[in-house]
Protein backbone atom coordinates (compact mmCIF):
# COMPACT_ATOMS: atom_id res chain seq x y z
CA UNK A 1 0.00 0.00 0.00
CA UNK A 2 1.27 3.49 -0.75
CA UNK A 3 0.16 7.11 -0.86
CA UNK A 4 0.21 8.59 -4.36
CA UNK A 5 -0.92 12.16 -3.71
CA UNK A 6 -2.35 14.43 -1.05
CA UNK A 7 -4.26 17.69 -1.57
CA UNK A 8 -4.69 20.07 1.38
CA UNK A 9 -7.07 23.01 1.71
CA UNK A 10 -6.94 25.23 4.80
CA UNK A 11 -5.14 22.53 6.74
CA UNK A 12 -2.34 23.45 9.15
CA UNK A 13 -0.16 26.08 7.45
CA UNK A 14 -1.44 25.18 3.96
CA UNK A 15 -4.21 27.19 2.35
CA UNK A 16 -3.91 25.25 -0.93
CA UNK A 17 -1.22 22.64 -1.54
CA UNK A 18 -0.65 19.39 -3.41
CA UNK A 19 2.13 16.79 -2.96
CA UNK A 20 2.92 13.58 -4.87
CA UNK A 21 5.03 10.62 -3.73
CA UNK A 22 6.86 7.63 -5.21
CA UNK A 23 5.93 4.06 -4.22
CA UNK A 24 8.51 1.57 -2.88
CA UNK A 25 11.07 4.33 -2.38
CA UNK A 26 12.40 6.64 0.30
CA UNK A 27 10.70 9.99 -0.26
CA UNK A 28 12.79 12.74 1.38
CA UNK A 29 10.66 15.67 2.53
CA UNK A 30 12.89 18.55 3.58
CA UNK A 31 12.13 21.95 5.04
CA UNK A 32 13.01 24.28 7.87
CA UNK A 33 11.32 24.05 11.27
CA UNK A 34 7.76 25.28 11.05
CA UNK A 35 7.53 24.82 7.28
CA UNK A 36 4.73 22.26 7.62
CA UNK A 37 6.50 18.90 7.13
CA UNK A 38 4.83 17.24 10.11
CA UNK A 39 1.45 18.80 9.28
CA UNK A 40 1.59 17.49 5.71
CA UNK A 41 2.57 13.99 6.83
CA UNK A 42 0.10 14.05 9.72
CA UNK A 43 -2.68 14.92 7.28
CA UNK A 44 -2.22 11.43 5.79
CA UNK A 45 -2.73 9.84 9.19
CA UNK A 46 -5.71 12.11 9.87
CA UNK A 47 -7.29 11.12 6.53
CA UNK A 48 -7.34 7.51 7.72
CA UNK A 49 -8.13 7.99 11.41
CA UNK A 50 -10.36 11.07 11.31
CA UNK A 51 -11.27 13.24 14.30
CA UNK A 52 -8.92 11.74 16.95
CA UNK A 53 -5.85 12.89 14.96
CA UNK A 54 -7.07 16.48 14.50
CA UNK A 55 -6.81 19.77 16.34
CA UNK A 56 -9.79 22.02 15.52
CA UNK A 57 -9.75 25.80 15.92
CA UNK A 58 -13.24 27.35 15.97
CA UNK A 59 -13.14 30.57 13.97
CA UNK A 60 -10.17 29.39 11.92
CA UNK A 61 -10.09 29.68 8.14
CA UNK A 62 -12.22 26.96 6.58
CA UNK A 63 -13.69 24.79 5.41
CA UNK A 64 -10.69 22.46 5.70
CA UNK A 65 -10.14 19.32 3.65
CA UNK A 66 -7.65 16.54 3.08
CA UNK A 67 -7.90 14.44 -0.09
CA UNK A 68 -5.55 11.45 -0.05
CA UNK A 69 -5.00 9.07 -2.99
CA UNK A 70 -4.20 5.54 -1.79
CA UNK A 71 -3.15 2.57 -3.95
CA UNK A 72 -2.74 -1.09 -3.06
CA UNK A 73 -1.83 -3.54 -5.82
CA UNK A 74 -4.36 -2.92 -8.60
CA UNK A 75 -6.83 -0.93 -6.49
CA UNK A 76 -6.85 2.85 -6.04
CA UNK A 77 -9.03 4.94 -3.78
CA UNK A 78 -9.49 8.59 -2.86
CA UNK A 79 -10.04 9.34 0.82
CA UNK A 80 -11.75 12.62 1.66
CA UNK A 81 -11.66 14.25 5.09
CA UNK A 82 -13.79 17.41 5.37
CA UNK A 83 -14.10 19.83 8.29
CA UNK A 84 -16.72 22.57 8.31
CA UNK A 85 -17.92 25.06 10.92
CA UNK A 86 -21.66 25.00 11.49
CA UNK A 87 -23.68 27.99 12.76
CA UNK A 88 -23.30 26.81 16.36
CA UNK A 89 -19.54 27.44 15.99
CA UNK A 90 -18.50 23.84 16.64
CA UNK A 91 -16.54 22.29 13.71
CA UNK A 92 -17.95 19.11 12.20
CA UNK A 93 -15.77 16.36 10.74
CA UNK A 94 -16.94 14.00 8.01
CA UNK A 95 -15.20 11.28 6.04
CA UNK A 96 -16.06 8.10 4.19
CA UNK A 97 -14.32 4.75 4.63
CA UNK A 98 -13.62 2.77 1.46
CA UNK A 99 -12.11 -0.73 1.25
CA UNK A 100 -8.51 0.52 1.25
CA UNK A 101 -9.08 2.74 4.29
CA UNK A 102 -10.53 -0.20 6.20
CA UNK A 103 -7.58 -2.33 5.06
CA UNK A 104 -5.17 0.27 6.43
CA UNK A 105 -7.10 0.65 9.70
CA UNK A 106 -7.09 -3.13 10.09
CA UNK A 107 -3.30 -3.21 9.69
CA UNK A 108 -2.90 -0.37 12.21
CA UNK A 109 -5.09 -2.07 14.83
CA UNK A 110 -3.50 -5.51 14.58
CA UNK A 111 -0.89 -6.93 16.92
CA UNK A 112 1.97 -6.92 14.37
CA UNK A 113 3.24 -3.51 15.59
CA UNK A 114 2.91 -1.73 12.24
CA UNK A 115 2.87 2.03 12.80
CA UNK A 116 2.15 4.58 10.12
CA UNK A 117 4.28 7.31 11.75
CA UNK A 118 7.26 7.13 14.09
CA UNK A 119 9.27 9.99 15.58
CA UNK A 120 9.85 11.90 18.77
CA UNK A 121 6.73 10.55 20.50
CA UNK A 122 7.30 6.86 19.70
CA UNK A 123 7.98 4.56 22.63
CA UNK A 124 10.01 1.49 21.68
CA UNK A 125 9.32 -1.87 23.30
CA UNK A 126 12.75 -3.39 22.75
CA UNK A 127 11.73 -6.57 24.57
CA UNK A 128 9.47 -7.39 21.61
CA UNK A 129 12.45 -7.78 19.26
CA UNK A 130 13.59 -11.33 18.47
CA UNK A 131 17.12 -10.73 17.20
CA UNK A 132 17.40 -14.30 15.95
CA UNK A 133 14.45 -13.66 13.65
CA UNK A 134 15.78 -10.24 12.65
CA UNK A 135 19.16 -11.62 11.64
CA UNK A 136 17.54 -14.13 9.29
CA UNK A 137 15.85 -11.24 7.48
CA UNK A 138 18.58 -8.58 7.35
CA UNK A 139 21.36 -8.53 4.73
CA UNK A 140 24.98 -9.06 5.78
CA UNK A 141 25.96 -5.43 5.23
CA UNK A 142 23.73 -4.41 8.16
CA UNK A 143 24.82 -7.27 10.41
CA UNK A 144 28.45 -6.33 9.69
CA UNK A 145 27.89 -2.69 10.61
CA UNK A 146 30.14 -1.80 13.59
CA UNK A 147 27.17 -0.67 15.68
CA UNK A 148 25.01 -3.73 15.02
CA UNK A 149 26.72 -6.14 17.43
CA UNK A 150 26.78 -3.55 20.22
CA UNK A 151 23.07 -2.92 19.67
CA UNK A 152 22.33 -6.63 19.71
CA UNK A 153 24.26 -7.31 22.91
CA UNK A 154 23.03 -4.32 24.89
CA UNK A 155 19.38 -4.84 24.01
CA UNK A 156 19.41 -8.19 25.78
CA UNK A 157 20.21 -6.62 29.14
CA UNK A 158 17.55 -6.25 31.80
CA UNK A 159 15.90 -2.79 31.92
CA UNK A 160 17.85 -1.78 28.82
CA UNK A 161 17.16 1.79 27.67
CA UNK A 162 20.13 2.73 25.51
CA UNK A 163 20.95 5.93 23.68
CA UNK A 164 18.48 7.86 21.58
CA UNK A 165 20.16 6.58 18.41
CA UNK A 166 19.88 2.99 19.60
CA UNK A 167 16.19 3.39 20.48
CA UNK A 168 15.54 4.88 17.01
CA UNK A 169 17.35 1.95 15.40
CA UNK A 170 15.32 -0.52 17.45
CA UNK A 171 12.09 1.16 16.36
CA UNK A 172 13.13 0.89 12.71
CA UNK A 173 13.94 -2.79 13.26
CA UNK A 174 10.47 -3.36 14.75
CA UNK A 175 8.85 -1.68 11.74
CA UNK A 176 11.03 -3.64 9.33
CA UNK A 177 10.01 -6.98 10.87
CA UNK A 178 6.34 -5.95 11.16
CA UNK A 179 6.17 -5.16 7.45
CA UNK A 180 7.88 -8.41 6.52
CA UNK A 181 5.21 -10.32 8.45
CA UNK A 182 2.21 -8.29 7.27
CA UNK A 183 0.07 -9.05 4.23
CA UNK A 184 -0.89 -5.35 3.99
CA UNK A 185 2.29 -3.27 4.24
CA UNK A 186 1.61 0.27 5.40
CA UNK A 187 3.71 3.24 4.32
CA UNK A 188 6.16 4.38 6.99
CA UNK A 189 6.52 8.07 7.88
CA UNK A 190 9.72 8.85 9.83
CA UNK A 191 9.65 12.24 11.55
CA UNK A 192 13.17 13.68 12.02
CA UNK A 193 15.28 11.01 13.69
CA UNK A 194 18.34 10.47 11.44
CA UNK A 195 20.26 13.72 11.81
CA UNK A 196 20.35 13.91 15.59
CA UNK A 197 23.06 11.27 15.71
CA UNK A 198 26.66 10.78 14.52
CA UNK A 199 27.43 9.81 10.94
CA UNK A 200 28.05 6.15 11.86
CA UNK A 201 24.75 5.94 13.72
CA UNK A 202 22.82 7.62 10.92
CA UNK A 203 24.37 5.22 8.39
CA UNK A 204 22.80 2.28 10.23
CA UNK A 205 19.42 4.03 10.28
CA UNK A 206 19.67 4.71 6.56
CA UNK A 207 20.51 1.07 5.79
CA UNK A 208 17.43 -0.03 7.73
CA UNK A 209 15.25 2.46 5.83
CA UNK A 210 16.57 1.13 2.53
CA UNK A 211 15.52 -2.38 3.54
CA UNK A 212 12.04 -1.23 4.59
CA UNK A 213 11.65 0.63 1.28
CA UNK A 214 12.21 -2.58 -0.70
CA UNK A 215 8.62 -3.58 0.12
CA UNK A 216 7.02 -0.46 1.57
CA UNK A 217 6.82 3.23 0.83
CA UNK A 218 8.91 5.39 3.17
CA UNK A 219 8.55 9.12 3.77
CA UNK A 220 11.35 10.76 5.77
CA UNK A 221 10.91 14.25 7.19
CA UNK A 222 14.19 16.07 7.68
CA UNK A 223 15.59 19.58 8.15
CA UNK A 224 16.66 21.88 5.36
CA UNK A 225 19.09 20.32 2.88
CA UNK A 226 21.99 22.43 4.22
CA UNK A 227 21.49 20.80 7.63
CA UNK A 228 21.20 17.14 6.63
CA UNK A 229 22.39 14.76 3.96
CA UNK A 230 19.63 12.84 2.26
CA UNK A 231 19.96 9.33 0.89
CA UNK A 232 18.69 7.62 -2.27
CA UNK A 233 15.22 8.54 -3.49
CA UNK A 234 13.20 11.56 -4.64
CA UNK A 235 13.57 14.83 -2.71
CA UNK A 236 10.75 17.30 -2.09
CA UNK A 237 11.26 20.66 -0.40
CA UNK A 238 8.46 22.34 1.56
CA UNK A 239 8.69 26.09 1.87
CA UNK A 240 7.11 28.03 4.77
CA UNK A 241 3.69 29.42 3.87
CA UNK A 242 2.61 31.64 6.81
CA UNK A 243 -0.99 32.72 6.82
CA UNK A 244 -4.15 32.83 8.95
CA UNK A 245 -4.78 29.88 11.25
CA UNK A 246 -6.71 27.08 9.57
CA UNK A 247 -9.85 25.51 10.95
CA UNK A 248 -8.14 22.08 11.13
CA UNK A 249 -4.61 20.81 11.72
CA UNK A 250 -2.86 17.58 12.66
CA UNK A 251 -2.53 16.83 16.38
CA UNK A 252 1.24 16.31 16.51
CA UNK A 253 0.93 14.61 19.92
CA UNK A 254 -1.54 12.04 18.63
CA UNK A 255 0.95 9.17 18.44
CA UNK A 256 2.31 9.71 21.96
CA UNK A 257 -1.15 10.07 23.53
CA UNK A 258 -2.48 6.72 22.39
CA UNK A 259 -3.81 4.47 25.15
CA UNK A 260 -1.07 2.20 26.50
CA UNK A 261 -2.63 -1.23 26.10
CA UNK A 262 -0.55 -3.67 28.10
CA UNK A 263 0.75 -6.88 26.53
CA UNK A 264 -1.03 -10.01 27.66
CA UNK A 265 0.88 -12.13 30.18
CA UNK A 266 -0.56 -15.43 28.90
CA UNK A 267 2.37 -17.14 27.13
CA UNK A 268 0.80 -20.36 25.87
CA UNK A 269 -2.71 -21.19 24.79
CA UNK A 270 -3.24 -24.91 25.31
CA UNK A 271 -6.54 -26.55 24.39
CA UNK A 272 -8.38 -27.82 27.46
CA UNK A 273 -6.36 -25.81 29.96
CA UNK A 274 -8.10 -23.29 32.20
CA UNK A 275 -7.62 -19.58 31.60
CA UNK A 276 -6.20 -18.09 34.85
CA UNK A 277 -8.50 -15.04 35.15
CA UNK A 278 -12.18 -14.94 36.05
CA UNK A 279 -14.87 -13.20 34.03
CA UNK A 280 -15.41 -9.68 35.35
CA UNK A 281 -16.29 -6.18 34.27
CA UNK A 282 -12.96 -6.08 32.43
CA UNK A 283 -12.93 -9.60 30.99
CA UNK A 284 -15.53 -11.47 28.92
CA UNK A 285 -15.38 -15.08 27.59
CA UNK A 286 -17.32 -16.26 24.54
CA UNK A 287 -17.51 -19.79 23.13
CA UNK A 288 -18.53 -20.08 19.48
CA UNK A 289 -20.60 -23.22 18.90
CA UNK A 290 -22.01 -22.56 15.44
CA UNK A 291 -20.39 -22.82 12.01
CA UNK A 292 -20.14 -19.06 11.43
CA UNK A 293 -17.51 -17.62 13.79
CA UNK A 294 -17.10 -14.42 11.75
CA UNK A 295 -20.81 -13.67 11.99
CA UNK A 296 -20.90 -14.43 15.71
CA UNK A 297 -18.02 -12.05 16.44
CA UNK A 298 -19.32 -9.36 14.11
CA UNK A 299 -22.69 -9.35 15.87
CA UNK A 300 -21.45 -8.34 19.31
CA UNK A 301 -17.89 -6.99 19.13
CA UNK A 302 -18.94 -3.33 18.97
CA UNK A 303 -21.47 -3.83 21.78
CA UNK A 304 -18.84 -5.17 24.16
CA UNK A 305 -16.29 -2.54 23.09
CA UNK A 306 -18.79 0.24 23.84
CA UNK A 307 -19.66 -1.38 27.18
CA UNK A 308 -15.99 -1.49 28.21
CA UNK A 309 -15.31 2.09 27.09
CA UNK A 310 -18.33 3.36 29.01
CA UNK A 311 -16.88 2.18 32.33
CA UNK A 312 -15.62 5.69 33.05
CA UNK A 313 -12.57 4.23 34.83
CA UNK A 314 -8.92 3.96 33.73
CA UNK A 315 -9.05 0.24 32.95
CA UNK A 316 -8.85 -2.06 29.95
CA UNK A 317 -11.47 -4.48 28.73
CA UNK A 318 -10.85 -7.70 26.83
CA UNK A 319 -13.21 -10.03 24.99
CA UNK A 320 -11.98 -13.58 24.35
CA UNK A 321 -13.65 -15.81 21.79
CA UNK A 322 -12.55 -19.41 22.18
CA UNK A 323 -12.74 -19.64 26.00
CA UNK A 324 -15.70 -21.51 27.48
CA UNK A 325 -17.70 -19.42 29.93
CA UNK A 326 -18.71 -22.26 32.26
CA UNK A 327 -15.25 -23.53 33.23
CA UNK A 328 -12.82 -21.06 31.55
CA UNK A 329 -11.45 -23.86 29.37
CA UNK A 330 -9.57 -22.89 26.22
CA UNK A 331 -11.45 -24.42 23.27
CA UNK A 332 -10.42 -22.10 20.42
CA UNK A 333 -12.11 -20.78 17.31
CA UNK A 334 -11.62 -22.43 13.91
CA UNK A 335 -10.36 -19.87 11.38
CA UNK A 336 -8.83 -20.55 7.98
CA UNK A 337 -6.02 -18.21 6.82
CA UNK A 338 -8.44 -16.17 4.72
CA UNK A 339 -10.82 -15.98 7.70
CA UNK A 340 -8.10 -14.33 9.82
CA UNK A 341 -7.74 -11.38 7.43
CA UNK A 342 -11.51 -11.10 7.05
CA UNK A 343 -11.97 -11.17 10.84
CA UNK A 344 -9.58 -8.24 11.33
CA UNK A 345 -11.40 -6.30 8.62
CA UNK A 346 -14.83 -7.03 10.14
CA UNK A 347 -13.81 -6.04 13.67
CA UNK A 348 -12.11 -2.85 12.47
CA UNK A 349 -15.16 -1.90 10.41
CA UNK A 350 -17.53 -2.40 13.36
CA UNK A 351 -15.37 -0.53 15.86
CA UNK A 352 -14.81 2.33 13.45
CA UNK A 353 -18.57 2.95 13.46
CA UNK A 354 -18.60 3.70 17.21
CA UNK A 355 -19.58 7.27 18.09
CA UNK A 356 -17.81 9.39 19.16
CA UNK A 357 -15.20 7.83 16.84
CA UNK A 358 -12.16 6.10 18.30
CA UNK A 359 -8.80 5.72 16.60
CA UNK A 360 -7.73 2.26 15.33
CA UNK A 361 -4.71 2.52 17.61
CA UNK A 362 -7.05 2.67 20.63
CA UNK A 363 -7.85 -1.05 20.39
CA UNK A 364 -5.99 -4.22 19.55
CA UNK A 365 -6.95 -7.42 17.73
CA UNK A 366 -4.89 -10.51 18.59
CA UNK A 367 -5.22 -14.02 17.19
CA UNK A 368 -3.48 -16.43 19.60
CA UNK A 369 -2.63 -19.85 18.08
CA UNK A 370 -3.89 -22.73 20.23
CA UNK A 371 -1.66 -25.76 20.79
CA UNK A 372 -2.13 -29.29 22.09
CA UNK A 373 0.61 -28.63 24.60
CA UNK A 374 3.37 -29.73 22.27
CA UNK A 375 2.39 -28.61 18.76
CA UNK A 376 0.24 -25.79 17.37
CA UNK A 377 -3.19 -26.95 16.18
CA UNK A 378 -3.79 -25.83 12.62
CA UNK A 379 -6.44 -23.11 12.11
CA UNK A 380 -7.36 -22.91 15.82
CA UNK A 381 -7.11 -19.59 17.66
CA UNK A 382 -8.26 -17.63 20.67
CA UNK A 383 -9.51 -14.29 19.37
CA UNK A 384 -8.86 -11.35 21.67
CA UNK A 385 -10.15 -7.81 21.20
CA UNK A 386 -8.76 -5.44 23.83
CA UNK A 387 -9.99 -1.87 24.30
CA UNK A 388 -9.25 0.88 26.83
CA UNK A 389 -11.79 2.58 29.03
CA UNK A 390 -11.97 6.30 28.38
CA UNK A 391 -12.59 8.85 31.12
CA UNK A 392 -15.37 11.00 29.73
CA UNK A 393 -18.65 12.45 30.92
CA UNK A 394 -20.72 11.39 27.93
CA UNK A 395 -21.21 7.88 26.63
CA UNK A 396 -20.11 5.90 23.58
CA UNK A 397 -22.64 4.23 21.27
CA UNK A 398 -22.49 1.61 18.53
CA UNK A 399 -23.07 2.46 14.90
CA UNK A 400 -26.71 1.49 15.51
CA UNK A 401 -26.87 4.24 18.21
CA UNK A 402 -27.14 1.72 21.05
CA UNK A 403 -25.48 2.43 24.39
CA UNK A 404 -24.14 -0.46 26.48
CA UNK A 405 -22.44 -0.72 29.87
CA UNK A 406 -20.54 -3.67 31.32
CA UNK A 407 -21.92 -5.64 34.24
CA UNK A 408 -20.55 -8.59 36.20
CA UNK A 409 -22.90 -10.83 34.24
CA UNK A 410 -22.05 -9.51 30.79
CA UNK A 411 -23.27 -6.34 29.13
CA UNK A 412 -26.48 -4.34 29.41
CA UNK A 413 -28.16 -2.12 26.86
CA UNK A 414 -29.44 1.04 28.52
CA UNK A 415 -33.07 2.00 28.13
CA UNK A 416 -34.05 5.63 27.61
CA UNK A 417 -34.69 6.07 31.35
CA UNK A 418 -31.47 4.27 32.35
CA UNK A 419 -29.53 6.40 29.86
CA UNK A 420 -30.86 9.58 31.48
CA UNK A 421 -30.00 8.28 34.95
CA UNK A 422 -26.48 7.35 33.87
CA UNK A 423 -25.88 10.78 32.35
CA UNK A 424 -27.26 12.56 35.44
CA UNK A 425 -24.89 10.56 37.62
CA UNK A 426 -21.87 11.28 35.41
CA UNK A 427 -22.52 14.96 34.93
CA UNK A 428 -23.43 15.49 38.57
CA UNK A 429 -26.74 17.24 37.96
CA UNK A 430 -29.25 17.31 40.81
CA UNK A 431 -32.27 15.33 39.48
CA UNK A 432 -34.56 17.55 41.55
CA UNK A 433 -33.71 20.65 39.56
N, C-alpha and C positions, 0 to 999 in steps of 0.2 A: 504494500500500500504506500502511496506517496501523494504529496500535495503538489498540484501542478501550478496553481495560481491563487492569489488572494486579492480581493478588492475591498478597500476600506473607505467608508464615508463617515466623517465626524466620529472617528474612533481614536481615542488617545490623542496624540499630537497631529493626527492625519485628518485633514478635511476632505481630501480626495486623493487616493493613492492606489497603485496596482503593482504587485510583485509576482514574478514567475520564478519557478525553481526546476532544477534538473533531478530526475529520478536516479536512484542507485549511484549517488555521488555525494561528495561533501560540498555543500553549498556554504560558502563563506560570506557572512553578512557583517560588514564592517561599518563603523560609525562612532563618532565621539559620544561620550556620556550624555544622556538626555536627548539623543537624536531620534529615539523611538524603536530601537532594535528589539528590546524586550516586549514592547507594546505590539509590534507587528507579529512577532512569534507567538505571543500570548493570545492574540486574536484567533490563531488557528485552534488553540486549545479551547478557547471560549466558544468557537463555532461548534465544537463537538459537545462540550459539557453544558453550555448555556449559562443561566443566571448565576450559579455558584462561583464561576470564574470571572465575574464582572464587578466593577465598581461603577455605580451610577451616581451622577451628579444632577439633581433636579435643577432646572434652569440652565443647564449646559446647552451648547449648540447641538441641535438634532434635526431630524431623527438620525440615529446612528445605525450603521449596518456593517455586517461582515459577510462577504460572499466568498466561500472557499470551494475550489475545485479539487475533488478527491478522485484518485484512480486506483483501482486494484485489479490486476490482470487485465481482462478485456472489458471491465465495467468502469464507467465514469459517472460521477454524481456531483451536483452542485448543492452545497449546504448554505442556507441563508439564515443569518441571525439578525433580527431587526428589533431595535429599541426605539420606542416612541414615548412622548410625554403627553398624557391625557389631561383633560381639563382640571382634574383634581390635583395635578402637579406631581403625581407619583409615576415614574417611568414604568412602562410595561415592556416585557421581553417576550418575543415570540420566535419560534423556530420549528422546523419540520425535521423529522428523523427518517432518512431513507435507509436502504439496506446497508450501504457502506458505513454510514454513521453508526448504526447499531453494531456492525462488525467491529468497528474501532472501539466503541464503548465496551463491547464484550471482551476484547483483548485487554483493555485498561483495567477491567474489574476482575480479571482472572488472577490466579495465584502464581503466575509465571514471572512476576516482577517487572513486566514491561512498563516503562514510563514513557510518556510522550515528551516531557521536558525535565532536564536535570540541570542543577546549577547551585547557587549559593544556599538555597533552602533545602537541598536534598540531604536526607539522613541515610547513611550507608549502613546496612546490616552485614558487616563483613563475615559474620558467622554463617551466613547463608551460602558462602562461596565454597564449592567443592573444587579445590585446586587440581585434583587428579582428573576430574572431568574437563576443567578448563584447559589443561595441558594437552589433552587429546584433540582439542579443537583449534588451538592457536598454532600458527606457523613457527618454525624454528627461530626466525629472526627476532621474534618477540621474546621467546624463552631464553635466547642468548643475550638479551639486553642486560647491561650490567646492573640495572635496578630491579630486574625481575626476581632474581633469587632472594634478594633482601626483602622484597615485598612478600614473597611466598613464605619465607621463614617467620617474619615478624607477625604476619596475620594469624598464625597459628597460636600465638601466645594468649593467655587468658587476659581478658579486659583490654585487649589491644585497641588502641585508638589511632596511633600513627600520625604522620604529618598531613597537612592539607593536601599535598600532592599525592600522597599514597591513598588517602580516602577518595580523591577524585579518580585515581586509576582503578580502585576497587569498584567504584560505581560504574565506570565504563565496562569493566569486566562483567559485572552483573547484567548490564544491558546487552552486552555481546552474547552471553550465554542464553539470556531470555529470548532473544530474537532467533537464535539457532534452534531453540526448542519449539517456537511458536509457529502455527500454521498461518496466522495473519501477522505480518511483521510491520509494526508501526514505524512511522518516521521517528527520528530521534533529534530533538532540539537540545543543544548544549549551550548554556548561557554563561559565557565568560569564565572558563576555568583553566585554559591552557597557558595563558601568559602571566599567571601569577608565580610560576615556578621557574627553576633553572632550565637551561637549554636541554640538559640530559633528561630531566623529568618530563618536559614538554614533548620530547621526541617519543617517549613511551606512550604518552597520551595520543599523539598523532598516529602512531602505528596501530593502536587499538581502534581509533576512529576509522582508519582505512579498512580494517577488517570488518567493522560493522557496516560500512558503506558498500561492501561487496553484495549484501543482500537487502539492505535497507537504505532509505534516504536519510541523510544526515544534514542538519542545518546548524552551523556553528556561529554564534554571535561573538564578535570580538571587537576590541577597540579600533581606533583609526589605524590605517595601514602603516603609518609612521611609527606606531607604538607596538606593532606585533607582526610577526611573519606568518603568512598564511601558507597552507599546504596545497596539495593538488585539488583541483576542482574549480568551478566557476566562482567568481567574486562579484558581490553586489555591494555598493556603497549607499548607505542611507544618510541623507543630509538633514540637519535640523530644520523643522518647519514650524516655528513658534506661531501660535495663534490663540484664539479664544478656547476656553476649556470645553471639551466635547461632552455630550450627554453620557457617553459610555466609554469605559476604558478597561483594560485587563487588570485584574487584581494580582499584582506581582507577588503577593504573599500566599496565593492560593495553594501552591504545592506544599509549602511548609505548614499550612494550617489544616491539612487533611487529618481526619480522625486517625489515631494511632491504634490500629486493630492488632491485638497481640497475636503472635503465632500460637497455634494449638500445641499443647504439650503431649498429646497422644502420639506416640511414635509408630506403633503398629496397629493395624486394623485386622484382627483375626476373627474369622467367621465362628460364631458360637460363643465367643468370649463376651463378658459383661462390660459395658461402657462404665467407667468409674464414677461419673457424675450423675446426680439425680435430675429428673425434670424439675424445672422451676420457672420463675418469671423471666429468666435469662437463657433458658435451654429448653428446646422442644424436640421430641423424637417422633418420627413418622415412619411407619412401615408401609411399603407399597405392595399390595397383594394382587392388583389387577395386571393386565398385560399392556397398560399404557402409562409407563412411568412419567413420560414427558408431560402428558395431559394432567396427571395427578399433581405434579409439582407446579405446573403453570397455574392451576386453579387456586392455589392458596399462598404462593410465595409472597405476593405483594401484601396480602392480608397480615401475615405474620411479621413481615418487615415493618409495616406501619404500626402494628401493635408494640413491637420492641421499641421503635423510635418514639412512641408516645409515652414512654415510661417517665420522661421528665427527670431522669437521674443519669449521672455519668457512668453508664454501664453498657456492656455489649450484650447483644442477643444472638443466639445461634440456633438454626433449624437444621436438624440432621435427618435426612431420608436414608433409610437402610438400617435403623436401630429400632428394635421392637419396643413398644411402649410398656408392655406388661412386665417384662423382666430385664430390659435394657440390653438385650442380646444383639450383637452385631449380625445382621442377616444380609445386608447389602442390597444394591439396586442393580439390575441387569441393564447395561448400556453398551451398545455397539460403538465402535469408534466414531461413526457419523452421528450417533445420538449425543455423544459428549459435546461436540461443537454446537449441535442444535440446542442442547440444554442450556449452554452458556448464553446463546442468543436469546432464547425464550425468557430466561430469568432477567437478563439485562433489559429486554424490552418491557417487561412487566414493571420492574423497579423504576425504570425511567419515566413511567407514567404517574408516579407518586407526586402529589402536590402538597406543599410546595416542593419543587423539584430538588432532588439530591444528586450530587456528583457521582459518577461511576466509581471514583476512588474512595467513596464513603462506605462501600460494601465490598465483600470478597466472596468469590465462588470457588470452592475447592472440591475436587473429585479425588477421594482417598481410595487407592486400590486396596481391595480386601484380599487377604491371603488365607491359606489353610493352616498357617503356623510355620510352614516351611517354604511354600511356593505361592506366588501371586495367582489368584484365580482369575482366569481370563474374563474380561467384560463385566466384572463385579466391583462395585464402588459403594462407598458411603458418600453421599452428596451433602456438602455443608454450605449453607449460606449464612454469612456472619455480617451483622450490621451494628452500627453504634447507636446508642441512645443520644438524642440531641436535647440539650437544655433549652426549651423555648416555651413561651406562654401558650401559643396556639398549637393546634393539633395537625398532624399529617393525615392525609386521606389517600385511598387508592385511586386509580384512574377512573373507577366507577363512582367516585365521591363517597366512599364508605369509610367510616372512621372506626378503627379497632384499638383496643387496649389489651395488654397481656394480663392474664390471671394465672393463679397457680394451677388451674385445671386446663389451661389452653389459652384461647383468645376469646374476646367478647366484642361483638359489634354494638356500638352505642346507639340507643334509640334517640329520638329528638330530645326527649326530656333529659336523658342521661348525658347527652352531649352538652346541653345547657348547664347542667349541674357540674360537669367536669370543667367547663370553661370558667364558671363562677369561682370554683375552688382555685384554679390556677391563677386567675387574674386578681383574686382577692377582693371581689366586689361583695358588699353586704347584700344578700338576697332580699332583705327587707326594704331596700331603697326603691 
